[in-house]
Amino acid sequence: PLQAGIVGLPNVGKSTLFNAITKAGAEAANYPFCTIDPNVGVVEVPDVRLQGLAEIVHPKRIVPTAFEFVDIAGLVKGASQGEGLGNRFLGHIREVDAIVHVVRCFENGDITHVSGSVDPLRDIETIEIELILADLETVQKRLDRAKKNMKSGDKKFKVEADALERLAAALEAGQPGRSVELSDDETALLRDLHLLTTKPILYVANVGEDEAADSSGNPHVEAVRQRAASEQAQVVVVSAQLEAEIAELEGEDRDAFLADLGLAEAGLDKLIRSAYDLLGLRTYFTAGEPEVRAWTIREGTKAPQAAGVIHSDFERGFIRAEVVAFEDLIRAGSYTAAREQGKVRLEGKDYIVEDGDVMHFRFNV
Ligand code: GDP
């Protein structure tokens, strides 16, 4: 499954947030394909549509789709220079699909800040510089090789070298790789570099408990928002401390606690959904009597590959899929009614699955 890595300077609240994530964690039995690793937290992706489907199908159980967060602690100033364990942590970031950058926006004299004061913009830059320097090294190595290879006359290396030159120029100027526009061909050629600064990013502004519901008085949050807007990134405001408490509760207790705090939903749920969107993920459903279940696919996934998320046999033996859009099924009120209204379609192997499709696969075993 796809993973988002949680990064940030020491003492900003990463462990607190990660603990909240593992406490709220999904039951492993439902997700045997998820990673078993103490640094990976598996969470369920909240989706109100599951309840809508359950009212129509009356299943024995409801299973949301899952998502993984990886705790990448230990990123410090100087990491790209191989100081301490820094380089190993950069290696872990290479493996994730998106970055969740936690910044400290809460003031608390008792908790020391590594740089002496609360300043999320400086923190963002400190981390980003490390990522940029690491990428610059990667890009320069590859550029040297591409230049040598160009002598072979293979055009591919010229395309590669051009793209690398542009990346190197941006990185040298302190700009992340994602600021460089690359064609699909160039992106494909450079994918195996796993550049850190081309990964999609999302900021978590960690605020005090009393600011979770309304952070408008916190200038640090505003600063992070402006910074994020300038790079089309998202910001999620949470109080990690509070999330850890919310994660201990379930059902009505949880609802009551959230209402008390004036929160419409847990910050963690907001974070999960934002991370899901950030990765361009989509959800389709299967709805039968044993279970109503959500499944994750990337945008643009075709029906057989979507079936493969459930089981590789479904992909291999795929014949076709019966598809009804979630809205159509809810409006019709039942499968039978949806079918009578002609809303249930038969789709083949080239069908691109849409978010909210309710799918029933036919396959050969
Ligand atoms: P990490 O080094 O980034 O993993 O930071 P920790 O999660 O260990 O947090 C550092 C300190 O900040 C701990 O003492 C936490 O209790 C405290 N802390 C974390 N989040 C919050 C928060 O939302 N509000 C307040 N007041 N303190 C927090």
Boltz pocket constraint, residues with backbone or C-beta under 6 A from the ligand:
constraints:
  - pocket:
      binder: B
      contacts: [[A, 8], [A, 9], [A, 10], [A, 11], [A, 12], [A, 13], [A, 14], [A, 15], [A, 16], [A, 17], [A, 106], [A, 107], [A, 108], [A, 111], [A, 206], [A, 207], [A, 208], [A, 209], [A, 238], [A, 239], [A, 240], [A, 241], [A, 242]]
      max_distance: 6.0
